[in-house]
Amino acid sequence: MSAIGSAIDFHIHPVVIEEALLGEKQLEKKVREIYHIGTSVQPLNALVKMLKTAGVSKAVLLSIATPEGEIPPNESIKSIVEKTGGMFIGFAGLNPIKGDEAVDELERAHSKGFKGVKLYPPLQGFKPNDRRLYVFYERAQQLNMPLLFHTGVSWIRRAELTYCHPLEVEDVAVNFQDLKVVLAHMGFPWVWEAAIMAVKYENVYLDLSGVFTGTPKEHILHVFTKILTPSFVSRFLADKVVFGSDWPRMEPFKMVEAVKSLPLERSVLDKIMRLNALRILDIEEE
Amino acid sequence: MKIFTKIIDIVSEMPTHLINLSSDVYNALKESRIKDGFVHVYTMHTTTGLTINEDEPGLEQDIPKFLSKLIPEEDDYYHHHYFAKDGRLAVNAWAHIRASLLGGHLTIPVVDGKLLIGSRQNIYLVELDGPQRRRVVVQVMGE
């Protein structure tokens, strides 16, 4: 099977999916205000078609526990995961700063089938190295739930770039060596810092989602052949990078085409497109 | 004069393809009970087009293929920048330009309750940046 034919998209925000918004206009308003997403609301089957067109067989749906609530609600992600026969994997939106209460929520999310947690420190108002979060990290490590941290550029106005630097997460990587930490967006523009974190710490991974400097092809080429080099990626990061689109901020098939165009060996592409994600998520290929 | 409006709500299947809307337009006309006048077909999107052409599988592939040759994806487009309104980068200038060439509306005469249209003519929505939900307005005007 072709590497592209069975891609796993590690980074989808179902914030403009009808079924995730539960028909609540207030929720859609929050999406517009907080995420600044202007694209139209789509039915779930449009997203499914987008993924199939891209050759994506599985995708991670992310919720974020913003100060205004989970967007979209964890329950709506759970419901989509359950009714789509294994196509989607849920990452819960949780606020880790709540100590034991956060640990309880994490355990509940785990028991409901969520595979990991999405954290967005500058939006959620915490610093990753805050000691109050350690109980949360400890439990996530025990439950084998990867944490996907937003790093790099954020288009969310209130999420200050100062707090999006990948090195903000280093303390977590150092102190929880068995906790799988995924740094979103290759940490762009701090790509080298994010890359070196992934090289140095066995438990740190990178997702390549998001486009910040041009079209998907222009941006992906820029990151993997101008900032980094194909040789470095093949030798140091082949087991550390996962594919992601960041939909609705970019369409999955455009990202797949962009990654496919990289001058990397097929075996390396295969790891990036799906094998690394399977390992992080601890799931079998169907 | 009577005016009847119907919105066709569809989810396209691929990044670029032709969707035959002829039967949807015929059904809207029938529902309107208007015998003489016009049917106006209008797409509510800037990355789709409307065209009338022959229902032939080869042509359904040729039209998108040659639109892609005429307006390639790999080029320098001013549109490709951070688009604050959408909270993302705009990366589909080629789809907008292809849509502009095709046009976004069609008018077809109605006589005696039927579309005055050639036997080979079909009404197509041309998806240029799918898959996604698309809405096409069919408005029938007449008596």
HADDOCK unambig.tbl for C-alpha pairs under 7 A between the chains (distance, minus, plus):
assign (segid A and resid 36 and name CA) (segid B and resid 86 and name CA) 6.65 0.50 0.50
assign (segid A and resid 36 and name CA) (segid B and resid 87 and name CA) 5.13 0.50 0.50
assign (segid A and resid 37 and name CA) (segid B and resid 86 and name CA) 5.07 0.50 0.50
assign (segid A and resid 37 and name CA) (segid B and resid 87 and name CA) 4.94 0.50 0.50
assign (segid A and resid 38 and name CA) (segid B and resid 85 and name CA) 5.78 0.50 0.50
assign (segid A and resid 38 and name CA) (segid B and resid 86 and name CA) 3.84 0.50 0.50
assign (segid A and resid 38 and name CA) (segid B and resid 87 and name CA) 6.36 0.50 0.50
assign (segid A and resid 39 and name CA) (segid B and resid 86 and name CA) 5.74 0.50 0.50
assign (segid A and resid 42 and name CA) (segid B and resid 132 and name CA) 6.91 0.50 0.50
assign (segid A and resid 42 and name CA) (segid B and resid 133 and name CA) 6.05 0.50 0.50
assign (segid A and resid 46 and name CA) (segid B and resid 11 and name CA) 6.09 0.50 0.50
assign (segid A and resid 46 and name CA) (segid B and resid 131 and name CA) 6.29 0.50 0.50
assign (segid A and resid 46 and name CA) (segid B and resid 132 and name CA) 5.20 0.50 0.50
assign (segid A and resid 46 and name CA) (segid B and resid 133 and name CA) 6.45 0.50 0.50
assign (segid A and resid 49 and name CA) (segid B and resid 13 and name CA) 6.31 0.50 0.50
assign (segid A and resid 49 and name CA) (segid B and resid 131 and name CA) 6.29 0.50 0.50
assign (segid A and resid 50 and name CA) (segid B and resid 131 and name CA) 5.51 0.50 0.50
assign (segid A and resid 53 and name CA) (segid B and resid 14 and name CA) 6.32 0.50 0.50
assign (segid A and resid 155 and name CA) (segid B and resid 87 and name CA) 6.31 0.50 0.50
assign (segid A and resid 214 and name CA) (segid B and resid 80 and name CA) 6.35 0.50 0.50
assign (segid A and resid 214 and name CA) (segid B and resid 81 and name CA) 6.39 0.50 0.50
assign (segid A and resid 215 and name CA) (segid B and resid 80 and name CA) 6.82 0.50 0.50
assign (segid A and resid 215 and name CA) (segid B and resid 91 and name CA) 5.29 0.50 0.50
assign (segid A and resid 249 and name CA) (segid B and resid 88 and name CA) 5.06 0.50 0.50
